[in-house]
């Protein structure tokens, strides 16, 4: 890695929240894997499905999440998790998956009036060369909650994989205010991506995967005019759900307060989509279903 790249990563890591130390890649294969299966899942205040959950509620959700993760076919190489409590509990979530470890977990502060924060983690069976998390920065008077996690992997000489997991502002406030908050977050993410392209592009071809709970969708009428996802698409990313009817991509089933929604998204660049689907994960695991994609990287 060049001295310039090391300096750039050092500045970025200092500004963010590093919870998994960068490690040198092991002996790399001559060519990258043909496909990368990836999963992103909001697992609802894991463990317990709510703040201040009882031990019984925690154990119940742990069992269900373990069951659902082990039934994913094909088994993912990379998993982004939203709404985990901390690094330790993120590690518990992936415990039954052979060869998996947490590469990064955020340490965002709790929101006002809450005792626990909602963290974001990236886990994989790959070896990251760097991984960290950053909170969203204020945009004037707008202060977005949470932030994003990022991990960089060298799949082979000349082939990099860059993964982002994020959780954008919910729709529990005034709709136009929530849209502006998400747009502020996306501007920061795009700026970070451009810096990472400059840094890691010197190491070879880049495959990008961006996933998580966006709390918005590009084809929902109530979010018409929102620039969050169009800003990402303008950077050359492809929406994995493009052309798939809403009925086949519901990730949040309807309840008494909200209609069914397709809020959990995957975007990619530098790869071809082989398959994308919503897993039939249990409502006892989470109020969100896991989203999955298989990407061809060569």
N, C-alpha and C positions, 0 to 999 in steps of 0.2 A: 504494500500500500504506500502511495507517495506521501512525502512530508506534508504537501498541501492538503491532501485528503484527510490525513490524521489531524491537522490543525482544524479543519472544518468540522470534523466529527467531535473533537474535543469541545469546541464552542457550543455545538448543538447539545451535547450531552450535559454540559454544565447548565445550560438554560432549561433543560427538561428535568424529568424525574427518572433517573436510571435505577432500575431495580433488578436488572440481570446484566452481569458483566460481559462485555464483548470478549469473545474467545476466538483464537485462530481456528480456521476451518481444518477438519481432519483431512487425510489423504483423499483427494477428490477423484471421482470417476472421470474417465476420458470424455464422456458426453453426459449431458444433463438427463434426468429422468424424462421420459416421453410425456408424462402427464403429472399434474399436481392436483389432487383432490383437496378442496378447502371447505371448511364449515364455519359459519358465524352464527352465534346464538346468544340472545338476551335471556339469561337464566334467572331473572326475577329475584333480586335480593338474595342470591345464593350465599349460604344455605338458609332455608326457612321460608322463602317467598315473601317475607315482609320484615321490616325492622323489628328488633326485639322479639324475634321468634322464639318459641319454646324449643328445648332440645329435641322433643319428639317431632316437631315440625321440621327441624333441621335434618334429622336423620331420615325422615320420610322423603324429603326432596332429594337428599344425597342418593338414596337408593334409586329413585326414579331417573335422575340425571345419569347415573352410572348405567342403568339399563338402556336408556335411549342412546347414549354415546357408543356403547359397544355394539349396537344394532345398525349403525350407519354402514351402508355398503354403496360404493367402496369405502373403506376406512380412510379418513382424511390424513393428509400429511401435515396440515396446518389448521389450527382452530383459533378463532377469535371469540372471546367470551365477554359479554357485557353484563353489568350489574352483579359482579362478584364483590365480596366485601374486602378482600385483601389477598396478598400473595399466598398465604397459607391456605386459605379456602379455595383459591383458584387451583392450587396443587391437589386439593382433595377432589375437586370436580373431575380432574383428568386421571385420577389414580388408577382406574382399571384399564387404561389404554397403554399397551405395551410400547416401550421406547419413547413415550412422551414425557416432556418436562415443560415447565413454564419458562418461556424466554424473557418475558417482561410482564409486569403488572403495575398499573399506575398507583399513585398514592394521593389522589385528589382529596381535598378537604370536604367534609360534609356540607351540604347546602344549609342555608339559614333555617333554624328550627329543627334540624335533623341531627341525630347523634352518630350516624354511620354514613359513610360515603358509598357511592356506586362506582366501582373500579372497572377497568378494562384490562384484559389480559390477552396475550398471544402465546399459544402453546404449539409445540411441533415435535416431530421426530427428526427434524433437521438440526444442523449446527449453525446458530447465528454468528455472524462476525460482528454485529452490533445490534442493540435493541434498547429502546428507551420509551418513555411516555412524556407527553407535554400537556399541561392544561391549556384550555382555550384562553386567549388573551382578550382583555376588554377592547371593545370597539367604541370609543367615546363613552357614553353612558350605558352601553349594552355590555353586560357581563355574562357570557354563555357559561352554563354549568358543564362540569366534567372536562373532557379533552380527548386525546387520541393516543393510541399505542402504535409503535412502529418497530419492525424487525427487518434486518437485511440478511439474506442468506446467499452464499456462493454455491450454486448447484453444481458447477463444474468450472474449469478454466474458461473464462469468456462468457459465462452465463450467470446472471444475478437474478434473485427473486426479492422484490421489495413488497412488504405486506403492511397494510394499515388496518387497524380495527378502531371503530369510533362509535359514539353514542351521542347523537345530536339532541337538541332541545325538544321536549315533549310538546303536546298540543293541549296542555292543561291551562294555558293562559289565553290571552286574546290572540286570535289566529294570526293577524298581521304582525303583531309583536314577536310571536314565536317564529314566524318566517324570517324576520329580520335578524333574529338571534342566530338562526341556523346559517344564514348567509354570511354573517361575520365569522362564524367558525370555519366555513368552507374557504373563505379568503385566506385564512391562516394556513389551512391544510394545503391549498394550492401553492402558496409561497414555499412551504416546506418541501413539497414534491419537486418544485423547480430546483431547490438547493440540492436535494438528493440526486436528481438527474445529473446535475453538474458534478457531484462527488462520485457517484457510483458508475456513471456512464463511462468513466475512464477504465473501468475494470471489465467491461464487456457489454453484451446485450442485456437489456433490462426487461424483465417480466414484472408487472405490477398487479397486485390484487388489493382492492379496497372494499371492505365490508363492514356490516354492523347494522345497528338500529338507527336509521336516518329520520324516523318519525315524519317522513314525507315521501311522496312518490311523484314522478314527473308527469303522470297522466291523471292525477286526481283533480277534479274541477275546483275543489276548495283551496288548492294550492296554486291555482293559475297565477302566473306572474312571479312566483317564487324563483329566485336565481340560484338556489343552493345546488341542485343537481345539474342544471344547465352549465354552471361554472365548471363542474367536473367534466362534463361531456366535452366542453370546449377545449380541454387539455388533451383530447384524443382518447378518452376512456370510452368503453362500450358498456352499456347497461345489460347485465346478464339476462334480465327479464324481458328484453326487447322482443315484441311480437307474441308474447305469451299472455293469454287472457287472464283477467283479474281472478276469475274463479279458480285458476290453477296455481295461483301464487299468493293466496291468503296466508299471511304469517301471524296475524293477530285476529283470532276469531271474535265475532261480535259479543258484546255483553250489554248490560242494562244501560251503560253510559255512552258507549261508542259503537259505531258500525264496524263490520269486518274491514280490515285494512291490510295493505301490502307495504309495510314500513321497513322490513328488513331486506337490505339490498346487497348486491355484489356487483362491483365494477372491475374491469380489467383492461390492461393494455400490454402489448407485446406478447400476446398469446391468442390462441383460438379456442373458442368455447366448444367443448365436447358435449356437456350435459349440465343442466341446472334444474334443481327441484327443491320443494319444501318437504322436509322430513315430517313424518307423522309422529312427532314427539308428544309425550303425554301432557295433558293440562295439569297434572300433578307435578310435572317438572318445572313448567313455566307457563305464563300467559302468552308467550311468544313461541312460535315453532322455529326450529333450526332451518337455516337456508344453506344450500350446498351447491358447489359447482366443481366440475372436473375441467381443467384447462390443459390444452396441449401446448407445450412450451417448445417443441421442435417438430 
